[in-house]
Amino acid sequence: MYVTIRNQTKHLLICRLNSGQTIHLAPSETSKPVDHLEINGNENSKLVRSGFVTIAPQEGDDGQAAVMAGRRRRKEKV
């Protein structure tokens, strides 16, 4: 699943990914799609809690989201 990161501040933000790469986001800029594993459990969660960035599923990724939701439902029923 891919997500996008959006800068909510009026300042340049630098987001470090788990792979060691960085994303530079200008004010109100949205990143290119990033694999959710790149941001899972890293320092970006602090930025989200502080309200500096928002992380959203990539538009048009509904098929993948539906697959993931289906997997969750099957596990709950068992």
Secondary structure, 3 states (H helix, E strand, C coil): CEEEEEECCCCCEEEECCCCCEEEECCCCECCCEEHHHCCCCCHHHHHHHCCEEEEECCCCHHHHHHHHHHHHHHHHC
